[in-house]
Amino acid sequence: MGSHSVIERAARALMDEALKIDVPASEYGQAECEQLARAVIAAIREPSYGMVQAGYEDAEHSIESVGELCDTPADQQPRNIWQAMIDALLEEGK
């Protein structure tokens, strides 16, 4: 996971993508807004530590107890589910 928060990554993606659009912001239409939304959604594909921690249902099974994002399937489950959901969202409307 990156050192920036999910919100910081989303904001950076929004700014970077907005600079690529060759239309004044005041004239953004549906296509430009969808382009910006896709950039933000792609930027939040990697969950934060807190997001993964919140994904654990069993309070005793926390990242602190297993180490940060172990490679066992159970420890990766919240992260994998989140990423699969983001991937499916990015595929919508293609």
Contact map, one row per residue, 1 for C-alpha under 8 A:
1110000000000000000000000000000000000000000001111000000000000000000000000000000000000000000000
1111100000000000000000000000000000000000000000000000000000000000000000000000000000000000000000
1111100000000000000000000000000000000000000000000000000000000000000000000000000000000000000000
0111110110000000000000000000000000000000000000000000000000000000000000000000000000000000000000
0111111110000000000000000000000000000000000000010000000000000000000000000000000000000000000000
0001111111000000000000000000000000000000001101110000000000000000000000000000000000000000000000
0000111111100000000000000000000000000000000100000000000000000000000000000000000000000000000000
0001111111110000000000000000000000000000000000000000000000000000000000000000000000000000000000
0001111111111000000000000000000000000001001100000000000000000000000000000000000000000000000000
0000011111111100000000000000000000000011101100000000000000000000000000000000000000000000000000
0000001111111110000000000000000000000001000000000000000000000000000000000000000000000000000000
0000000111111111000000000000000000000000000000000000000000000000000000000000000000000000000000
0000000011111111100000000000000000000011001000000000000000000000000000000000000000000000000000
0000000001111111110000000000000000011011000000000000000000000000000000000000000000000000000000
0000000000111111111000000000000000000000000000000000000000000000000000000000000000000000000000
0000000000011111111100000000000000000000000000000000000000000000000000000000000000000000000000
0000000000001111111110000000000000110010000000000000000000000000000000000000000000000000000000
0000000000000111111110001000000000010000000000000000000000000000000000000000000000000000000000
0000000000000011111111000000000000000000000000000000000000000000000000000000000000000000000000
0000000000000001111111000000000000000000000000000000000000000000000000000000000000000000000000
0000000000000000111111100000000100000000000000000000000000000000000000000000000000000000000000
0000000000000000001111110000000000000000000000000000000000000000000000000000000000000000000000
0000000000000000000011111011000000000000000000000000000000000000000000000000000000000000000000
0000000000000000000001111111000000000000000000000000000000000000000000000000000000000000000000
0000000000000000010000111111000000000000000000000000000000000000000000000000000000000000000000
0000000000000000000000011111000000000000000000000000000000000000000000000000000000000000000000
0000000000000000000000111111100000000000000000000000000000000000000000000000000000000000000000
0000000000000000000000111111111110000000000000000000000000000000000000000000000000000000000000
0000000000000000000000000011111110000000000000000000000000000000000000000000000000000000000000
0000000000000000000000000001111111000000000000000000000000000000000000000000000000000000000000
0000000000000000000000000001111111100000000000000000000000000000000000000000000000000000000000
0000000000000000000010000001111111110000000000000000000000000000000000000000000000000000000000
0000000000000000000000000001111111111000000000000000000000000000000000000000000000000000000000
0000000000000000000000000000011111111100000000000000000000000000000000000000000000000000000000
0000000000000000100000000000001111111110000000000000000000000000000000000000000000000000000000
0000000000000100110000000000000111111111000000000000000000000000000000000000000000000000000000
0000000000000100000000000000000011111111100000000000000000000000000000000000000000000000000000
0000000000000000000000000000000001111111110000000000000000000000000000000000000000000000010000
0000000001001100100000000000000000111111111000000000000000000000000000000000000000000000000000
0000000011101100000000000000000000011111111100000000000000000000000000000000000000000000000000
0000000001000000000000000000000000001111111110000000000000000000000000000000000000000100010000
0000000000000000000000000000000000000111111110000000000000000000000000000000000000000100010000
0000010011001000000000000000000000000011111111000000000000000000000000000000000000000000000000
0000011011000000000000000000000000000001111111100000000000000000000000000000000000000000000000
0000000000000000000000000000000000000000111111100000000000000000000000000000000001100110000000
1000010000000000000000000000000000000000001111110000000000000000000000000000001000100000000000
1000010000000000000000000000000000000000000111111111000000000000000000000000001001100000000000
1000110000000000000000000000000000000000000001111111000000000000000000000000000000000000000000
1000000000000000000000000000000000000000000000111111100000000000000000000000000000000000000000
0000000000000000000000000000000000000000000000111111110000000000000000000000000000000000000000
0000000000000000000000000000000000000000000000111111111000000000000000000000000000000000000000
0000000000000000000000000000000000000000000000111111111100000000000000000000011000000000000000
0000000000000000000000000000000000000000000000001111111100000110000000000000000000000000000000
0000000000000000000000000000000000000000000000000111111110000000000000000000000000000000000000
0000000000000000000000000000000000000000000000000011111110000000000000000000011000000000000000
0000000000000000000000000000000000000000000000000001111111101100000000000000010000000000000000
0000000000000000000000000000000000000000000000000000011111101000000000000000000000000000000000
0000000000000000000000000000000000000000000000000000000111111100000000000000000000000000000000
0000000000000000000000000000000000000000000000000000000111111100000000000000000000000000000000
0000000000000000000000000000000000000000000000000000000001111100100000000000000000000000000000
0000000000000000000000000000000000000000000000000000000111111110110000000000000000000000000000
0000000000000000000000000000000000000000000000000000100101111111110000000000000000000000000000
0000000000000000000000000000000000000000000000000000100000001111111110000000000000000000000000
0000000000000000000000000000000000000000000000000000000000000111111100000000000000000000000000
0000000000000000000000000000000000000000000000000000000000011111111000000000000000000000000000
0000000000000000000000000000000000000000000000000000000000001111111111000010000000000000000000
0000000000000000000000000000000000000000000000000000000000000011111111000000000000000000000000
0000000000000000000000000000000000000000000000000000000000000011011111000000000000000000000000
0000000000000000000000000000000000000000000000000000000000000010011111100011000000000000000000
0000000000000000000000000000000000000000000000000000000000000000011111110011000000000000000000
0000000000000000000000000000000000000000000000000000000000000000000011111011000000000000000000
0000000000000000000000000000000000000000000000000000000000000000000001111111000000000000000000
0000000000000000000000000000000000000000000000000000000000000000000000111111100000000000000000
0000000000000000000000000000000000000000000000000000000000000000000000011111100000000000000000
0000000000000000000000000000000000000000000000000000000000000000010011111111110000000000000000
0000000000000000000000000000000000000000000000000000000000000000000011111111111100000000000000
0000000000000000000000000000000000000000000000000000000000000000000000001111111110000000000000
0000000000000000000000000000000000000000000000000001001100000000000000000011111111000000000000
0000000000000000000000000000000000000000000001100001001000000000000000000001111111100000000000
0000000000000000000000000000000000000000000000000000000000000000000000000001111111110000000000
0000000000000000000000000000000000000000000000000000000000000000000000000000111111111000000000
0000000000000000000000000000000000000000000010100000000000000000000000000000011111111100000000
0000000000000000000000000000000000000000000011100000000000000000000000000000001111111110000000
0000000000000000000000000000000000000000000000000000000000000000000000000000000111111111000000
0000000000000000000000000000000000000000000000000000000000000000000000000000000011111111100000
0000000000000000000000000000000000000000110010000000000000000000000000000000000001111111110000
0000000000000000000000000000000000000000000010000000000000000000000000000000000000111111111000
0000000000000000000000000000000000000000000000000000000000000000000000000000000000011111111100
0000000000000000000000000000000000000000000000000000000000000000000000000000000000001111111100
0000000000000000000000000000000000000100110000000000000000000000000000000000000000000111111111
0000000000000000000000000000000000000000000000000000000000000000000000000000000000000011111111
0000000000000000000000000000000000000000000000000000000000000000000000000000000000000001111111
0000000000000000000000000000000000000000000000000000000000000000000000000000000000000000011111
0000000000000000000000000000000000000000000000000000000000000000000000000000000000000000011111
